[in-house]
Amino acid sequence: MIFVSEGLQKAYEILLIGALYLLGVLLFFCILRTIRGPRVADRILSVNMGGTMTITAITILAVILDEGYLVDISLLYAMISFLAVVVLSRIYRGVYLARKDAARRDPAEEDRESERRGQNVS
């Protein structure tokens, strides 16, 4: 850590460890939101929030332990978390658009189209 008095350094450690405990509790609630939903958008948002809290926890650990490589790990984790949320969002968007398109189509119209093509409709 930075060169400060011993009492101030102890106060910083207590503050940072308290922040880690708080992040742990909040991460637990994010995991609950991911499991319970109710919508897919809520789940994606909670995964993103959990990733952000994990990055913050790793960075706080880097300060407490005075290890610079942990900051590099948190940056890598941030990139991976960002890519995961982008991929999940694109998958969700594709499924949403497919459902919307299927709901918009009229089933009777699909039967007429398949008859025109010469397919057997059951």
Secondary structure, DSSP 8 states (H G I E B T S, - for coil): --S--HHHHHHHHHHHHHHHHHHHHHHHHHHHHHHH-SSHHHHHHHHHHHHHHHHHHHHHHHHHHT-THHHHHHHHHHHHHHHHHHHHHHHHHHHHHHHHHHHHS-HHHHHHHHHHTT----
